Amino acid sequence: MSKKTQSLYIFISLLIVVAMGFFFKYYIGPAHKWFNDYGAAVFYEIFWCLFAFWFFRSPSATIQIPVWVFIITCILEFLQLWHPLFLEQFRATLIGKWLVGTTFVWWDFPHYALGSVLGWLWLRQLQIKGYAKKSQS
C-alpha cells in the first residue's frame, strides 16, 4: 500500500474515532455515565495512537506508540491532582478539559489500558494491511 493510501486509512480511522469519542462523551441514555466518563477515554487513547502513527509508521512504532500513549495519559491523569493557576486556567477552557481533564479518577486507568490495547490492534491492522499490499506488488 502506498504511503498516500495508508495516510487515507489513518485519516478515515481518525474521523471514525473522533466521531465515536464525541458520541460517547455527549451520549445521553442508558449507562450514560459510563459512556461519558470511561467509554470516551477508550477512544481518546485510540485517537492518540492513530495520530502518532500518522508520523511514525515503522513496525516497532506500532508497539511503542500505544505504550507511550498509555504512559503519557497516565501522567496527565496524575496531573489532575495538581492545581497550579496556569493549569486551572487551561482546564477551564473546552480544549483544556478535553486534553488534560479536570478530575482524577482511578477507574480511568483500566480504560486507558483498554484503549491502548485496542489502539495497538488498530495500528497492527493498518501495518499488516500496508505490508500485505506491498508484498502483492
N, C-alpha and C positions, 0 to 999 in steps of 0.2 A: 504494500500500500504506500502510496506517495505520502510525503510529509504533509502536503496540502489536504489530501483525503483524510489522513489521521487527524489533522487540525479540525476538519469539519466534524468528525465524530466527537472530538473533545468538546467543540463548541456546542453541538447538539446536546451532548451529555450535560454540559454546564447549564444550558437552558432548562432541561428537564429537572435537574437537581434544584435549581433556584426556584422554579415554579412549585415543585413539591415542598421545598423548605418553607416558602411563604404560605402555601396552603396549610401545612401543618401548624405553622406559627400562629395563624389567624383563624384556624378552624373553630367553629362553634357547633357542638353536637355531642353525642355520647363520647365519653372519655376525653373531652377536650383538654383537660388539664395535662394529661399525659402527652397528647399530640403537641400542644403549645409549648410545654416545658422541656420534654425529653425527645419526642419524635423529631422535632425540628433540629435538635442537636445532632442527631444522626446525619441528617442532610448537610448540616454545617461542616461536619468532618469530611464528608464525601466531596463537597464543593471545594474545600481547600486542597484535597488530594488531586482532584481534576485540574484545578488552577495551577498547581505546581507542576503537574505532568505536562501542561502546555509548554513549559520552558525546559523541563528535564525529562527526557523520554527514554533513557537507557534502561536496560533490563534491571540493573541494580537500583535505579531510581524508583522503579515500580515497588520495591520493597522498602527503600529508605524513606520515601515520601510519606506513606501512612504512619510510619514510626515517628517521624519528626512532627507531622501534623498532630498526632496524639500528644506528644511531649509539649508542644507549644500551647495547645488548647488547655492542657492540664495546668501549665504555668499561668495562663490567662485566668483560669478558674480560681487559682490561689490568689491571684492579684485582686480578685473581688473582695478579699479580706482587708485590703489596703485602701485607705480612703484619703489620699492627699487631694488638695484642692484641684490641681490640674486634671487629675483622673476623674474626679467627681464632675467637673465641668464637661469633660469629654463624654462621660457616661450619660449626662443629661441630654445629649443630642441623640437623635434616632440612630445615626450611623454608629455612634459610640455604644449605644445599647446593643445593637446587633453584633458589633465586632468584639467587644470586651465584656459584655454582660454587666449585670448590676448586683446580682445576689449569689453568694457562694452556696452551692448545694452539693453534698457528697454524691447524691444519686446521679449527677451529671457524668461522673467518671465511667460507669459501665456503658452509658450511651455513647460517650466519646470512643470508647474501645470498640463498640459495635460499629459505629460509623467508620472508624479507621479500618476495620476488617473488611467491611463492605466496600470502602474506597479502594483497598488493596485488590479485592476481587474485580472491581470495575476496571482498575488500571491494568490488571493482568489480562483481562479480556481485550482491552484496547491494544496491549502489547502483543498478545498472541495473534490477534487479527492482523496487526501490522506485519508480523513476521510470516504469517501464513500466506498473505498476498505477495510478499517479496519472494518467497520460495517458489511460488507458482509461476512467476515471471520468467 
